[in-house]
Amino acid sequence: MSGNRVYRPHATGRMESLAGTRLASFWSRLGAYLIDLVVVVILWGPVTFLVEYLIHRKERNPHIDLKWDFHEPSNIVFALLYFGLSLYFGKGQTLGKWIARIRVVSLVHERITFRQSLERALGYGASMLEGSFGFWQYFTNPNHCCVHDRIAETIVVKE
């Protein structure tokens, strides 16, 4: 019944091809992340205003209230879309990572996949849990991987 299920080694060929690659420093990764957070908020304002305007444009006195809050579901979705889509279409770089001259690379594929980009974006939430402990695991993991790196099977390298 389960005759077609076989063990497949975990991408050892791809991992071997990355051996010796210089990893990004904690500070370059943090700087890139903070730049990206600023970009998210800057882009969020006009996009949210436009969406709210289009929704309420037929009202006589439309009231558009813009308020950034990391607990607001639409804001979380916007941040996930920014991080996921920009990482995928930027071939492993968001604007912040491009400025910091670092890149996210896949441990299992030649190019970061759309799925990995979204998993990594969602993984930021996991990294923020328990006082951002997932980010601090950079210092305890032998390959300097944070929780979101391990979830998406990626590493961050110097360009």
Secondary structure, 3 states (H helix, E strand, C coil): CCCCCCCCCCCHHHHHHCCCCCECCHHHHHHHHHHHHHHHHHHHHHHHHHHHHHHHCCCCCCCCCCCCCCCCHHHHHHHHHHHHHHHHHCCCCCHHHHHHCEEEEECCCCCCCHHHHHHHHHHHHHHHHHHHHHHHHHHCCCCCCCHHHHHHCEEEEEC
